[in-house]
């Protein structure tokens, strides 16, 4: 009798437990092949100015795209001002719409495909602008440099390893550019790159082809299928910004033209780590507080996040970061591919989730 009583309790408990589970929502949206691309990016900033880490995950079909991103400052100063940021955007070419999702508040905004006018991107007040600008190369006023010679070497290391499921082969790259000013003073730019590439398999090619098809449908632009720049675009932008006031007109393009030889490396880059240094005295600055106070700089702040309180501390913190980075590379940068494949996914990932509230519409 007692045994029967306990059995009844157990059965009733199981039934109650099952009854408390929410009904599973079945996704009935169509399944279609979807390119899935995920990357991790670590940027140590120019001379330690605003180091950061970000992840980017893309879901792409020929007429739809979803981007999920996270961004955080990794330095004492940048982590305080920036913290952790995340965002999700969906582009629907077939509906001529773009949605931005706030996944924390279950809200979204709706814009035309190419985006709404973003008033937050208007030029910041001058007092805030200084807080948003990392340093440029210090140089003598009015002095410019030209390219004297370049050297580029690619050395296969013979090493092989598996990175995130990709079978990769290692290469070491040394890209050296000698810069000379009108007084025959020289500086040497050295970019060292460790890169691991994988063969472009059918799965990788399918993913890249799908991304290319979307780019063509979105804006008529294309990317070279099966190719990915060894020198990441964000890293090239930092180098260009740092040198923009020092090189002669037109030489900046020549400088980066030499880097096109990186495309000769075989395979698709899965892991890329680079460090850039500049040594020498071409256009060496005359140290004076007056010149330093008038020195130019460029803005590469992440999405204009530095404002308000930043203006009070920016100059001192920038100088502290540069002093700490003395003798270190101007910047170091790394990217790593986590995912690159095509898999069947439900079209629901390209729609606004049920229950989200529309907060703005053009």
NUVEXRO-293120 format. One record per residue: x, y, z of N, C-alpha, C, O in turn; residue in one letter. Coordinates in steps of 0.02 Angstrom, whole numbers, plus 50000, padded with zeros to 5 digits. Layout:
<pts>
XYZXYZXYZXYZA...
</pts>
This chain:
<pts>
500414994050000500005000050000500445006350000500345010949960X500925006350047501385012050052501765013049987501865018649963X501995007349959502375007649896501955010649840502195014649799X501315008749838500855011349787500745018749796500675022449747X500735021049859500645028049874501225032249847501125037449816X501845029949860502445033549836502465033649760502665038649730X502275028149728502265027849655501785033049627501925036349577X501205033649661500705038649638500985045749643500885049849598X501345047149698501655053749707502155055249652502165060649624X502575050249637503095051149586502785052549518502995057049481X502265048549501501935049449436501615056349432501675059749381X501285058449485500955064949486501465070549479501345075549446X502055069749513502575074749509502835075449438502955080949414X502935069749405503175069749336502685073249290502875077149247X502035071749300501525074849259501515082349270501455086249223X501575084349333501575091549349502175094949319502125100549294X502755091549321503365094449293503305095349218503505100549192X503015090449185502925090949112502435096549095502525100149046X501905097249137501405102349123501675109349131501425113949099X502215110249172502485116849185502945119249129503115125149127X503165114849085503605116749031503225120648978502675118548958X503505126248953503165130048901503135126048837503575122048822X502615127148799502545123748735503105125848688503245131748682X503405121148655503955122548609503685125948547503205123748516X504015131548529503805135348470504135132148409504755131548405X503735130248361503995127148301504115132448248503665136448233X504715132548220504885137348168504675134348101504995129648077X504155137048071503905134548008504155138547948503945137347891X504605143347961504855147247904505305142847860505585137947885X505355144547796505745140247750506475139647769506765144247799X506775134047753507495133047762507845134547696507635132047643X508375138647699508755140147638509505139947655509695141447711X509925138247606510655138547617510865145647637510675150547604X511255146247690511445152747717512195152647733512445148047766X512555157647710513255158447728513305160847800512965165647819X513725157547840513835159447909514575161147918515005156747908X514725167347936515415169647942515505173048009515135177648026X515995170748047516125173748113516865175248121517285171048105X517015181248145517715183248155517805186548223517355189848249X518405185548252518615188948312519165193848293519635192048258X519115200048316519595205348299519865208348363519475210548406X520525208548369520845211648427521285217248401521745216248362X521145223348424521505229348402521815232648463521465234848508X522475232848465522815235848522522895243448516523205246648559X522615246348463522595253548456523265256548437523785253348443X523255262848414523875266448398524195268848463523905272848499X524785266248476525155268048536524725267148599524755271148646X524315261848599523905260448657523265264448662522905263948712X523125268648611522525272748613521915268648594521855266348537X521465267648641520835263948633520925256848606520695255348552X521255252548644521265245448625520565242548631520175244648674X520415237648588519735235048588519725227848563520215225348536X519165224648574519055217848550518335217448525517875219948557X518245214248468517565213848440517465207048406517935203848384X516835205148402516645199248364516125201348313515705205648326X516165198248255515675199648201515415192948176515805188548159X514755192348174514455186248148513945188248095513495192148107X514035185448034513615187247978513225181047954513505175647948X512595182147939512175177047907511955180047840511635185347839X512115176847785512005179947720511665175247671511875169547661X511125177747641510835174647582510895179647525511135185247535X510685177947466510795182347409510415188947414510625193847383X509865189147451509485195447457509325197347529508905201647541X509645194047577509535195547648510195194847686510625190847668X510265198847738510865198547779510705200347851510295204847864X511025196847897510965198447968511665198847997512065194247990X511825204448031512465205448063512375205948138511975210048162X512735201948176512745202348249513445204248270513925201048249X513515209348311514185211648330514215213348404513715215348434X514805212348432514945214648500515595218448499516045217048459X515655223448542516245227648543516385229648615515925231548651X517005229248636517175231348704517875234448704518325232348668X517955239548747518615242348759518995237848806518705235348855X519635236748792520015232148833520545235648876520865232448918X520635242148866521095245848908520725248848968520115248948969X521105251149017520795254049077520345259949058519785260549083X520595264149014520225270148994519645268348947519085270648957X519795264248895519275262648846518735258248875518145258848856X518915253748920518395249448950517925253548993517335251848999X518175258849025517755263149066517275267249023516685267749038X517545270248970517135274548928516665270748882516095272848870X516905265048856516525261448805516115255848836515535254848818X516415252148882516075246348911515975240948858516405239948816X515415237548861515245232348812514645234748770514135236748797X514725234348705514185236348659514025230448614514455226448597X513395229948596513195224648549512645227348504512305232148521X512575224248447512065226548401511885221048350512285216748335X511275221448325511045216848274510675220848220510225224748236X510865219748158510535223148102510335217948050510675212948039X509765219248018509515214847965509375219147903509045224347908X509625216847846509485220147783509055215547740509225209747731X508505218247712508075214347669508015217947601507625222647593X508415215647554508385218547487507705217547456507445221947421X507395211747469506755210247439506195214747464505685215547431X506305217847523505795222347551506035229647555505675234047578X506655230747532506945237547534506935240447605506775246347614X507095236247654507065238247724507705236247761508045231447743X507835240047814508375238447861508085238947931507745243747948X508235233947973508015234048042508615233748089509095230148077X508585237648141509095237448194508745235048258508265238048281X508995229448286508675226448344509035228148408509655228048412X508645229948459508905230648527508695224348564508135223948589X509145219448567508965212948595508885213148671508595208548700X509145218348703509075218948776508375221548795508115219848848X508085225848752507445228848768506875226248725506305228548731X507025221448680506515218948634506195224548594505585225048589X506625228848566506395234548526506765234448459507285231248452X506485238148410506835238648346506655245148311506135248148324X507095247248266506965252948223506935250548151507235245348134X506585254148110506505252348040506725258147996506545263848007X507135256547945507395261547899507355258947828507245252947817X507435263347778507525260947710508155256547706508575256747751X508215252647653508765247947647509445251047658509865248147692X509565256947631510215260247638510295264247702510805267347713X509775264047745509845267147811509485273847817509365277247768X509325275747880509025282147895509585287347906510165285547914X509395293547905509855298847923509985298447998509515298748037X510615297648017510795296848087511065303348114511635305248102X510645306948152510855313348179511415312748229511785317548240X511495306748259512035305748308512715305948275513225306548310X512735305348208513375305448173513565312348147514035312948109X513185317548168513365324248149514025326048182514195323248235X514415330648152515075332348180515005334448253514575338548269X515425331648298515375333348369515635340348382516025343048342X515435343448437515725349948456516475349448462516755344148476X516825355148450517555355048448517845352648514518355349148514X517535354348570517815352348634517785344748644518175341948682X517295341448609517245334248614517665330848562517895325148570X517785334348506518135331248450518845329148470519085323948449X519175333348511519855331748532519885325348571520385321748569X519345323748607519335317748648519245311548606519335305948631X519065312448542518915306748499519495304948453519435300548411X520055308448459520575307948409521225305048436521535308048479X521425299248411522075296348429522645300148395522515303948349X523255299048417523815303048391524025301048321523965295248301X524275306048285524615304848222525365304648236525595306048292X525745302948184526465303148191526695310348203526485314948168X527125311448253527405318048264527925319448210528345315148196X527905325248181528405326748129528525334248126528125338248150X529075336148096529255343048088528735346648044528525343947993X528525352448065528005356048029528215357347957528765359747944X527785355547911527915356647840528345351447807528455351747746X528595346647845529035341447817528615335547792528145333447825X528805332947734528475327047708528995321947687529575323647676X528775315647684529225310147666529005306947600528415307047583X529495304147565529355300247506529625293247515530005291947561X529415288647471529635281747475530305280947439530355282247379X530815278747476531475277747447531535270647418531795269847363X531315265747454531335258847429530875254447471530685256247527X530695248747443530275243947478530565237047473530925235347425X530415232947522530635225947523530065221747549529745223547599X529935216247515529365212047534529575204747530529795202447477X529505201147585529685194047585529125189947616528825191947666X528995184247587528515179547614528875172847623529165170147576X528855170347684529215164247699528725158947726528475159747782X528595153647688528195148147716528575145047774529165143347767X528255144247830528595141447889528635133847887529035130747922X528215130747846528175123447844527755120547900527645114447903X527535124847946527125122548002526395121747980526145125547938X526055117048010525345116047998524995115048065525265111848111X524395117748070523995116648131523255117748115523075120848065X522835115148159522115115748152521875121648195522005121848255X521535126348163521265132148198520515132348186520285133148130X520135131648239519405131848235519125126948183518625128348150X519455121248177519225116148131519505116748061519375112548018X519895122048047520195123047981520915120447982521295121848028X521105116647931521795114447924522195120047891522055122047834X522685122647927523035128647903523785127547896524085122947925X524085131947854524805132047843525065138947861524735144047846X525645139347892525905145647917526365149247868526745146047831X526335155947869526785160247830527025165847876526665168047920X527635168147864527895174147897528035179347843528365177947793X527785185347854527845190647805528225196447836528105198347893X528695199347798529045205347819528975210447762529225209347707X528645215947776528545221347727528895227547753528675230547802X529435229347721529865234847745529865240447693529995239347634X529725246547716529715252447672530165257747703530075259747761X530655260047664531105265447687530825272147663530715273047603X530715276647709530445283347694530995288547703531395288047751X531025293447658531565298447660531265305347652530835306547610X531505310147693531265316947687531735321147644532235318447619X531595327547636531995331847592532695333147618533135335447581X532805331747682533475332547712533855325947713534365325347747X533625321047675533935314447669533945310547735534355305947743X533495312247780533425308247841532945302447826532455303247789X533085296747855532695290747839532305288147900532505289047957X531755285047885531365281147933531175274647900531065274347839X531125269347939530965262747912530315260247943530255259448004X529825258947899529195255947920529255248447911529425246047857X529125244747964529165237447962528505234447985528275235648041X528215230547941527595227047958527745219547957527885216747905X527695216448015527795209148021527115205848030526715207848071X527005200647990526355197247991526465189747997526855186747960X526125186648044526075179448049525385177548026524885179548056X525335173647973524685171947945524635164447934525105161147912X524045161847949523895154747939523315154347890522775157047903X523415150947834522905150447782522665143247773523015138447789X522065142747747521775136147732521585135847659521415140947630X521605129947628521385129447557520655131547550520245130447595X520495134547494519805136647481519415130547458519415128647400X519075127447506518675121547492518015123647460517855129547454X517635118547438516985120047408516535123647457516175128247437X516535121647520516115124847570516295132147580515865136447584X516955133547583517175140447591516995144547530516745150147536X517115141747470516955145347408516205146847404516015152347382X515785142147423515065143247422514865149147467514455153247449X515175149447526515025154947573515255161547544514885166547549X515845161747515516105167947486515695170047425515575175947415X515485165247385515065166747327514405169747348514145174347316X514125167147402513475169747425513555176947450513125181147438X514105178247485514235185047509514335189747450514105195447451X514675187447399514775191447339514105192847304513995198447281X513665187947299513015188847267512605194047305512265198147274X512635193847371512275198747411512555205747398512175210447388X513215206347398513535212947387513335215747319513205221747314X513305211547269513105213847203512385216147202512215221247171X511945212347235511235214147237511115220447278510665224347264X511525221447330511425227147375511635233747343511265238647345X512215233747312512475240147287512835239647220513145244447198X512805233847189513165233147127513905232147136514275231547088X514125231947200514825230947214514975223447218514525219447231X515595221647209515795214647212516415213847254516795218647264X516515207847278517145206047310517435200247270517065196647236X518075199347275518395193947238518275187347273518525186247328X517895183047241517725176647272518355172747287518805172147245X518385169947347518955165847365519545169747391520065166847408X519485176547394520035180647417519825184547480519255186647487X520285185347524520185189547582520855193047595521375189847596X520825199647603521435203447611521835200947671521565200147726X522485199547660522925197647715522995203347764523015202347825X523045209447737523065215447779522355217747791522045220447745X522075216747851521375218547864521245225947850521685230047861X520645227447826520475234347809520545239147868520785244747860X520355236847928520405241147987521135242648004521295248248026X521575237747994522285238848007522575243647956522965248147974X522385242847893522625247447840522395254547854522755259347842X521785255247880521525261847896521935265247951522075271147948X522115261448002522525264248056523205266548030523445271948048X523515262447988524165264247960524105270547916524515275047920X523585270647875523475276347831523355282747871523625288047854X522965282247924522825288147966523455290648000523565296748004X523865286148024524465288048059524965291548014525325296048035X524975289547950525465292247902525205297947859525585301047822X524545299247863524235303747815524535310747811524545313747758X524785313247867525065320047866525815320047854526125325347852X526125314147846526845313747839527085312247768527605314647747X526695308247731526905306247665526715311447613526215315047620X527125311847560526975316247505526325314147471526125308347473X526005319047439525385317647403525485312047352525955312347312X525065307147354525115301547307525525295847332525425290147312X526005297147378526435291747402526075286947449526285281247458X525535289347479525165284947524524865279147484524865273447508X524625280647424524355275247381524915270547359524815264547356X525495273447343526065269347323526275264847380526455259047370X526255267547441526435263747500526005257447505526265251947516X525355258147497524915252347504524895248047442524715242147445X525085250847385525135246647324525645241147334525555235547309X526185242747371526695237647384526395231847424526595226147416X525915233447466525605228347508525165223547469524955218447496X525015225147406524605220647366524945214047353524635209047334X525605213847363525965207647355525745202347406525865196447398X525415204747460525145200047509524645195347477524535189747502X524335197547423523835193347390524145187147358523785182547339X524805186947353525135181147323525145175047370525275169447349X524995176347433524985170747481524395166147464523835168547453X524525159847461524005155047441523535153447499523735153147557X522905152447481522405150347530522025156147560522145162047544X521555154547602521125159447636521385160547707521475155647743X521505166847728521785168047795521285166447851520745169247852X521485162047895521065160347953521305164248014520895166648053X521955164748023522235168548080522775173248054523225171148018X522715179548072523195184648051523395188748111522965191648145X524045189148125524295193348179524845197848150525315195448119X524775204248160525275208848132525495213948184525135215548231X526105216448174526385221648217526755226548172527145224548128X526645232948183526935238148140527375242748182527165245348233X527985243748159528455248148193528715253348144528715252348083X528945258948171529255264248130529855266848168529795269348224X530445266248137531065268548169531435273248122531425272348061X531775278248151532165282948111531995290048130531625291248177X532285294848092532195301848109531955306148051532025312248053X531665303047999531395307047944530835311547971530375309248005X530885318047954530395322947976530315322948052529775324248078X530875321548088530845321348161530595327948187530805333248164X530145327748236529835333848262530315337548307530735334548340X530235344048309530595348248356530165348548419529635351548418X530415345548472530005345048532529895351948562530365355348583X529285353948564529095360148598528365359548618527965356548583X528215362348674527525361948699527045365448651526475363448645X527295370848617526855374348571526655370048513526075369848494X527155366348484527005362048427526565356248448526105354348412X526695353548508526295347948530525565349948539525105346048525X525465356248563524775358348573524405359448508523795359348506X524795360548452524485361848388524515355748342524295356148285X524775350148367524845344248324524175341748300523675341948337X524165339348237523545336748208523425329648230523885326248253X522815327348223522655320448235522045318548195521695322848168X521895312048191521335309748151520855305948195521035303548249X520245305348172519735302048212519605295048188519375293948132X519755290148231519555283248217519205280348278519205274248288X518885284748317518545282348377517965277748358517635279048308X517845272548397517315267848380516625270948389516395271748446X516305272748333515615274948331515485281148374514935282048400X515995285448380515895291648417515705290748490515325294648517X515975285448521515765283948589516105288348641515875288848698X516655291548621517025295648670516735302648671516775306148621X516445304748726516155311448731516095313248805516265309348849X515855319348817515735321448886516345321248930516815325048921X516335316548977516875315849026517535314548992518055316249020X517525311548933518155309948898518565316148886519185315848888X518235321848872518605327848857519055330148913519575333248901X518875328648975519265330749032519915326849037520445329549054X519875320249022520445315849033520825314048969521375311348973X520545315348910520815312448848521555314048838521945309448824X521755320448844522435322248829522925318648875523425315848851X522795318748940523255315448987523275307948976523815305048976X522695304848966522675297648957523025295548893523365290348891X522945299648840523285298048777524045298348787524405293948763X524285303548821524995304148834525245298348877525775295548864X524855296348928525045290748970525105284348929525575280548936X524605283248885524605277248844525215277048798525515271848788X525395282848769525965283148724526615282048762527075278748736X526655284748822527255283648863527335276248881527885273448878X526775273048898526785265948915526985261748855527295256448863X526815264148794526945260348733527625261948703527785259448649X528025266148736528685267948710529105261648698529175257448743X529375261048639529775255248622529365249448596529645244548572X528705249848602528255244648577528055246348505528165251948483X527745241548468527495243148401527005248948403526675250148454X526955252548348526455257948343525765254948355525355257748390X525645249248325525035245548342525125238248324525535236448282X524725234048356524685226948338523945225248331523515228248362X523815220348289523135219048268523075211748249523535208948219X522525208548266522435201548247521705200148228521245203148255X521615195548181520955193248163520965185548162521475182548146X520405182548178520355175348176519655173348153519155175648180X519625168948104518985166548078518755160748123519105155848132X518165161448151517875156248192517425151548152517425145548164X517055154448105516595150448063516615153047992516675159147981X516575148647944516525150547874516235144647836516595140047817X515575144747826515255138947796514565140847771514315146447784X514245136247736513545136947715513145131447749513345125547747X512595133247780512165128347811511435130447803511295136447796X510965125647804510255127447797510005130647862510045127747916X509725136747855509455140247913508765142847895508605144047837X508355143547947507675146147937507695153647919508105157347946X507255155647874507215162647854507005167247912507065173347906X506765164347966506545168448023507105172548053506975177648085X507735170548043508285174548070508345181248035508695185648059X508015181947978508025188247941507385192247950507215196547909X507035191048005506435194748021506475197248093506865194748133X506065202248108506035204848176505665199748219505115197648201X505945197648276505605192748319504925195148342504815201048351X504465190448350503805192048376503865195148446504275192948486X503465200248459503475203348525503915209448528503895213148578X504335210648477504755216648477504325222848463503855222548424X504505228348495504125234648488504485239448441505085240748449X504125242048391504405246848345504455253548380503955256148404X505065256448383505145262848418505265268748371505175274448391X505475267348309505545272948262505505270248191505695264548177X505245274548147505135272648078505185278948036504915284148056X505525278747977505595284847937504915287147909504885292147874X
</pts>
